Structures are given as C-alpha cells and as structure tokens.
Amino acid sequence: MGSHPSLKGSYLAALVLVSTAFNKNLVDSNYPPEINKEEALFLQKIGN
C-alpha cells in the first residue's frame, strides 16, 4: 500500500533538496499559497 507526502511534506523535502544542492538559505523564500506564512517560515528554518 503506497502513500504520498502531504503538501507540507513535499515542500519540506524540496527545501532540503534545494538548500543542500545549491547551498542556499531559503528562509523567507516563496511558498505555496495553501501554506500560511508562519508554517512556511517554520518549515523553511527546518529545511535550511
């Protein structure tokens, strides 16, 4: 039985990938409109 990540999980995975691959600080970067600003900032700090 397969499962898929939530939007927040996918966003966090993308943050980690881009942050690591390009050595970029992604705090205060763009985020999907379905995620509120506080949640996006929290995920950006984790994924950085």
Residue pairs with C-beta under 8 A, 6 or more apart in sequence:
5 13
7 32
7 34
7 35
8 35
8 39
8 43
11 31
11 32
11 35
11 40
11 43
12 43
12 46
12 47
14 47
15 26
15 29
15 43
15 44
15 46
15 47
15 48
16 47
18 24
18 26
19 25
19 26
19 47
19 48
25 48
26 44
26 47
26 48
27 41
27 44
27 45
27 48
28 41
28 44
29 44
31 37
31 40
31 43
31 44
32 40
35 43
